[in-house]
Amino acid sequence: MGIFRKKETSEDIERRTLMEELFETQEELRRARMDFNYAEEPELVESYVYELNSIEARYAYLLRRARESGTENLELFRPPKEKV
């Protein structure tokens, strides 16, 4: 008995790729926030602020693209309520 799978479309591949990138970016954001919280030198604090802003911008872009592509279960990607 064979198992038949629906052939993955280019839209399916795009959605899967976006989900993977969202998960990776979410992890990068978590690490950057942790690094920021432990930074003591002013230069490091400043660099983490830039890094956080960059990652948050990429995260917002990916989230918007995922919504536009019809990706489901985006509630998993609500940003945590952490203040920097």
N, C-alpha and C positions, 0 to 999 in steps of 0.2 A: 504494500500500500504506500503510495507516494503522498508527500505533503506538498500541496500547491500553495505558493505564495503569490500575492499580488506583486506585479512588477513595480519596482520603485520608480516613480516619475522624477523629473528634474525638480519639480516643486517639493516633493517629499525629501529629496536630497538636500535642497536648500533649507527646509524647515529643520531637518536633523542637524545640519551644520550650524544653523543659528542657535539651536538648543545647546549644542556642545560648546560653542563660543560663549554663550551666556553663562553656562556653568563655570567655564574656565575664568571668565572675567569676574564673576562673583567671588571666586576663590582669590584672585589677584587683589580684589578690593578688600577682602577680609585681611589678607596678609599686609597690605599697605596700611590699613588702619591700625593694625597691631604694631607695625614698625613705627608709625607716627606717634602712637601712645607711649612708646618707650624711648623715643629720641630725646636727647638732652641738649645737644649742640644746636645753636640757632641755624647754622647752615643746613643741618640734617632736617630740622623741622621744616624749613623753607622748601627743601627738595621734596619732602613727603607731601607737602601741600600741593605742589605742582603735579606730583605723581597721582595723588588722589583725584585731583581735578581731571586729569587726563583719563584715568580709568573710569571715572563716573561719566564722562562724556562718551566714551566708547560704549559703556554699558547702556546708556540712554539710547544711543544710536541702534545698538543690536536689539534692544527691547522694541523700539519703534518698527524696525524691519520685521521682527518676528510677528508683531501685531498685524502689520500690513500683509504678511504672507499667509495669515490665517492660522498661525500656530496656536495650538490649544495648550491649556494648563500653564498659562503665563503667571498665574497667581503664585507659582513656586518662586518667581523671580522678583517679588516685591523687595525692595531694598530694606535692610534692617534699620531700625530706628536708632542708629548710633549717631551721636553728635561728635564732631571733630573739634 
